[in-house]
Amino acid sequence: MGRGGGRTPVLLLAGDEGDGSLEPSVMLKRMIPTCGLVILPRTGHTVNLEDPEAFNDAVGHFLAAVNNGDWGERDPRAVYDSIMGIGHP
């Protein structure tokens, strides 16, 4: 998917101890205009099993926002020119 592709609401959840998933999650957040990113503390790759309450809370807020039409594209002032987060629009 290229930058600006897809308008489907997306929520990524990552654990701050999941070293292999943090950087890809941030890259996807930068590439998908409708993407949100939640990083849960003291969890790894299986955040839904390690902290089910925080996981369910994040997903519940996301689904409510989508259902209410409150989940749109990121503010263009927060979008960088590259997936590395370098340069402003």
C-alpha positions as CSV (number, residue, x, y, z in Angstrom):
1,M,0.0,0.0,0.0
2,G,1.4,3.4,-0.9
3,R,1.1,6.5,1.1
4,G,-2.4,7.9,0.9
5,G,-3.8,4.5,0.1
6,G,-6.9,3.0,1.8
7,R,-9.3,5.0,4.0
8,T,-10.3,2.1,6.2
9,P,-9.9,2.9,9.9
10,V,-6.9,1.1,11.4
11,L,-5.7,0.6,15.0
12,L,-2.4,-0.9,15.8
13,L,-1.5,-2.1,19.2
14,A,2.0,-2.9,20.3
15,G,3.7,-3.7,23.5
16,D,6.7,-1.6,24.6
17,E,8.7,-4.8,25.2
18,G,7.9,-6.2,21.8
19,D,11.2,-5.0,20.2
20,G,10.4,-6.6,16.8
21,S,7.0,-4.9,16.4
22,L,7.6,-1.4,17.6
23,E,9.4,0.0,14.6
24,P,7.1,-1.6,12.0
25,S,4.1,-0.3,14.0
26,V,5.5,3.3,13.8
27,M,6.2,2.9,10.1
28,L,2.7,1.7,9.4
29,K,1.3,4.6,11.5
30,R,3.2,7.0,9.3
31,M,2.1,5.3,6.1
32,I,-1.7,4.9,6.7
33,P,-3.6,8.2,7.0
34,T,-6.4,6.6,9.1
35,C,-4.1,4.7,11.5
36,G,-3.9,5.1,15.2
37,L,-1.2,3.5,17.4
38,V,-1.5,2.4,21.0
39,I,1.7,1.2,22.8
40,L,0.9,-0.7,25.9
41,P,3.5,-0.6,28.7
42,R,5.2,-3.8,30.0
43,T,3.8,-6.0,27.3
44,G,5.3,-7.8,24.4
45,H,4.0,-9.2,21.2
46,T,0.8,-10.7,22.7
47,V,-0.7,-7.6,24.2
48,N,-4.2,-9.1,24.1
49,L,-3.1,-12.0,26.4
50,E,-0.7,-10.0,28.6
51,D,-3.0,-7.1,29.4
52,P,-6.5,-8.0,28.1
53,E,-8.2,-5.2,30.0
54,A,-6.0,-2.5,28.4
55,F,-6.3,-4.2,25.0
56,N,-10.1,-4.4,25.2
57,D,-10.4,-0.8,26.4
58,A,-8.3,0.4,23.5
59,V,-10.2,-1.6,20.9
60,G,-13.5,-0.6,22.5
61,H,-12.6,3.1,22.2
62,F,-11.5,2.6,18.6
63,L,-14.7,0.8,17.6
64,A,-16.8,3.5,19.3
65,A,-15.0,6.2,17.5
66,V,-15.4,4.5,14.2
67,N,-19.1,3.8,14.8
68,N,-19.7,7.5,15.8
69,G,-17.8,8.7,12.7
70,D,-15.1,10.3,14.8
71,W,-12.2,8.3,13.3
72,G,-10.9,10.3,10.4
73,E,-7.6,10.9,8.7
74,R,-4.6,12.3,10.6
75,D,-4.2,16.1,10.8
76,P,-2.1,17.0,7.8
77,R,0.2,19.1,10.0
78,A,1.3,15.9,11.7
79,V,2.3,14.1,8.4
80,Y,5.9,14.0,7.4
81,D,7.4,13.7,4.0
82,S,9.0,10.3,4.6
83,I,8.2,7.1,6.5
84,M,11.3,7.9,8.7
85,G,9.5,10.9,10.1
86,I,12.0,13.4,8.5
87,G,10.8,16.6,6.9
88,H,7.5,18.4,7.1
89,P,4.7,18.5,4.5
